[in-house]
């Protein structure tokens, strides 16, 4: 199971980074935050092969079928396409141009010079 191997290796990198930071004198919340950030960075660089294997295993396990969320998005898109493609429906008329603040307060149009 590649997901388990990848997860264990990531946790191991975080622990090793934490131990190194502890030896360097870091303590408390800063130690935990630093260990997680350094472990995540190291896992991104060092565990690419395991990450790809894990992703491929998860994708294969999914069977290539879309998730419920993706299926719902697809059905919504189809409904919108049907609404737009209905014959005889005309798009709404364009709204008149907005009036400027001067036109709103002065109902008489100003003569152009």
C-alpha positions as CSV (number, residue, x, y, z in Angstrom):
1,X,0.0,0.0,0.0
2,X,1.9,3.0,-1.2
3,X,-0.2,5.5,0.7
4,X,0.8,4.0,4.0
5,X,4.5,4.0,3.0
6,X,4.4,7.6,1.9
7,X,2.6,8.7,5.1
8,X,5.0,6.9,7.4
9,X,8.0,8.4,5.5
10,X,6.5,11.9,5.8
11,X,6.0,11.4,9.6
12,X,9.5,10.1,9.9
13,X,10.9,13.2,8.2
14,X,8.9,15.5,10.5
15,X,10.3,13.6,13.5
16,X,13.8,13.7,12.3
17,X,13.5,17.5,11.5
18,X,12.0,18.0,15.0
19,X,14.9,16.1,16.6
20,X,17.4,18.2,14.7
21,X,15.7,21.4,15.8
22,X,15.5,20.2,19.4
23,X,19.3,19.6,19.4
24,X,19.8,23.0,17.9
25,X,18.0,24.5,21.0
26,X,14.5,25.1,19.7
27,X,11.6,24.4,22.1
28,X,7.8,24.7,22.3
29,X,5.4,25.7,19.6
30,X,8.2,27.0,17.4
31,X,9.8,23.5,17.5
32,X,6.6,21.9,16.3
33,X,5.9,24.5,13.6
34,X,9.5,24.4,12.3
35,X,9.6,20.6,12.3
36,X,6.3,20.4,10.3
37,X,7.5,23.0,7.8
38,X,10.9,21.5,7.3
39,X,9.5,18.0,7.2
40,X,6.9,19.0,4.6
41,X,9.6,20.7,2.4
42,X,11.9,17.7,2.7
43,X,9.1,15.3,1.8
44,X,8.2,17.3,-1.3
45,X,11.8,17.1,-2.5
46,X,12.9,13.7,-1.3
47,X,9.7,11.6,-1.6
48,X,8.5,12.4,-5.1
49,X,8.6,8.8,-6.2
50,X,6.5,7.7,-3.3
51,X,4.1,10.6,-3.8
52,X,3.5,9.7,-7.4
53,X,3.0,6.0,-6.6
54,X,0.6,7.0,-3.9
55,X,-1.4,9.2,-6.2
56,X,-1.5,6.6,-9.0
57,X,-2.7,3.9,-6.5
58,X,-5.5,6.2,-5.2
59,X,-6.5,7.1,-8.8
60,X,-6.6,3.4,-9.8
61,X,-8.6,2.5,-6.6
62,X,-11.1,5.1,-7.6
63,X,-11.8,3.2,-10.8
64,X,-11.8,6.3,-12.9
65,X,-15.4,7.1,-11.9
66,X,-16.2,10.7,-11.1
67,X,-16.9,11.7,-7.5
68,X,-20.4,12.7,-6.4
69,X,-19.3,16.3,-6.4
70,X,-18.0,16.1,-10.0
71,X,-21.2,14.4,-11.0
72,X,-23.3,17.1,-9.4
73,X,-21.3,19.8,-11.2
74,X,-21.8,18.0,-14.5
75,X,-25.5,17.8,-14.0
76,X,-25.8,21.5,-13.1
77,X,-23.8,22.4,-16.2
78,X,-26.1,20.3,-18.4
79,X,-29.2,21.9,-16.9
80,X,-27.7,25.4,-17.6
81,X,-26.9,24.4,-21.1
82,X,-30.5,23.2,-21.7
83,X,-31.9,26.5,-20.3
84,X,-29.6,28.6,-22.5
85,X,-30.4,26.5,-25.6
86,X,-34.2,26.7,-25.4
87,X,-35.7,27.8,-28.7
88,X,-37.7,31.0,-28.8
89,X,-36.1,32.5,-25.7
90,X,-34.6,35.8,-26.3
91,X,-31.9,37.3,-24.2
92,X,-33.0,40.1,-21.9
93,X,-32.8,43.6,-23.4
94,X,-29.7,45.6,-22.5
95,X,-30.2,48.0,-19.6
96,X,-30.2,51.8,-20.4
97,X,-26.8,53.5,-19.8
98,X,-26.4,54.6,-16.2
99,X,-26.8,58.3,-15.5
100,X,-24.0,60.3,-14.1
101,X,-24.4,62.1,-10.8
102,X,-24.8,65.4,-12.6
103,X,-27.7,64.1,-14.7
104,X,-29.4,62.7,-11.6
105,X,-29.5,66.1,-9.9
106,X,-30.1,68.2,-12.9
107,X,-33.0,66.8,-15.0
108,X,-32.5,69.3,-17.9
109,X,-29.7,68.2,-20.3
110,X,-26.8,70.7,-20.6
111,X,-26.2,72.2,-24.0
112,X,-23.0,71.2,-25.6
113,X,-20.6,74.0,-26.4
